[in-house]
Amino acid sequence: MNTPICDFINEYAKKDTARLHMPGHKGVSFLGCEKMDITEIRGADELYEAEGIIAESEANAEKLFGFGKTIYGTEGSSQCIRTMLFLALQGTERKGERPVVLAARNAHKAFLYSCALMDLDVEWLMPAEREKGSLCTCPITAVQVERKLAEMEQKPFAVYITAPDYLGYSPDIRSIAEVCKKVGIPLLVDHAHGAYQKFLQPSRHAIDLGASMCCDSAHKTLPVLTGGAYLHFSAEWAEKVGHQAKKAMEIFGSTSPSYLILQALDRCNAYLADGYPEKLEKTIEKIQGVKDRLRQQGWEIMDGDPLKLTVFTGKKGYTGEETAEILRKNGVECEFADLDAVVLMATPENKAEDFAKVIVALSGLQKKEEILPMPMPFVLPKQKMRIREAMFSLWEEVDCKDAVGCICASPCVSCPPAIPIAASGEEISAEMVELLLAYGIEKIEVVK
């Protein structure tokens, strides 16, 4: 598969052209990549009005994924989340009511920021029960979605879920999509961790399972620079709002998209077309081997995302953070660790030695007294202000222990996992404070 963006910039970099244009480094090496870093010069095309090399490259990506439409983003899934919410608003009939979206509670804070920017209201979906004591996972069902939609006084303009989530769990996307189709609203999926799932046999990608729109962070699971992303559309939603997609994305993006990231997305097309499914299958076999070895040693391993190794550590008597430190001392840096679990993400670019280090680090650790999972709140807090009103209000930072009864202004949570414990506009409860402190969050912004 050709790589038109890379080819153009490689040719430009070979020429002894006086760069009297942006960027200011003029191709002189400070970090080493500057020679390949350009702006929208003649022939380089423009991301939001693509009709040349970027359009050609996006067409290659669209051919590989095979959906109704695929476009590039250079500011991660966050930009794509804002775009697809905007487009869902444009493509769904409303009768003058305030727009409301039905969302699973484990949404990334980028979703809340999007709601604040567009002044959206949220109805939250909580799981019937917590299978694991984790902030990251929200195992909702199609039955729950259907029941909630029937109970709501106002029809939402979309249903929004995260799948796979940070730990690798996915709800039944296909069944939830069927429920959404029945009532005539789109299913939007934060699929940031799932770009590679198109290339499994069979595909487990959200669009193939019935989602209307979804974002993929290419940089999370594919060999793409940080910030590279895709926004995908089903055939129906490509026809409905595809013509608005670029303009919508431009609203939420920089007018100077990174050409380094665009080259990475362009080069990734050739990578995916050159035997990627076979490489992926071999990698998954290796990861499964690691999972089997660790299970034999008494570690609790989560099933789900085949490229993730999620280890629940409490039964062996360790916190996830302790386990991450043990891995670190053995030359392994994990993706994420919290009180209950450690998450490792792999791709075909990992070497066999990487997996061997994990086994060595966790083998033979002495079992200690079991640590029970951190309990998660089951009851949704009271929404005292609209999300936008709270997030844009005057606020002050207070100690979490003094925040009970206050209204959350901006969600306070580290990234990863970037899943807010308290959402903007909610009254902070004692249970929330306990969880904030357990996650090492000592200060929170509240409405003045």
Secondary structure, DSSP 8 states (H G I E B T S, - for coil): ---HHHHHHHHHHHS-----SSSTTTT--SSS-GGG---S-TTS--GGG--SHHHHHHHHHHHHH-SSEEEEESSHHHHHHHHHHHHHHHHS---SS--EEEEETT--HHHHHHHHHHT-EEEEE--SS-SSS-SS-----HHHHHHHHHH-SS--SEEEEESS-TTS----HHHHHHHHHHHT--EEEE-TT-GGGGGSSS---TTTTT-SEEEEEHHHHSS--TT-EEEEE-HHHHHHHGGGHHHHHHHTS-SS--HHHHHHHHHHHHHHHTTHHHHHHHHHHHHHHHHHHHHHTT-EE--S-TTEEEEE-GGGT--HHHHHHHHHHTT---SEE-SSEEEEE--TTS-HHHHHHHHHHHTT----S---------S---B-S-HHHHHTS-EEEEEGGG-TT-BB-S----TTT---SS-TTBB--HHHHHHHHHTT--EEEEE-
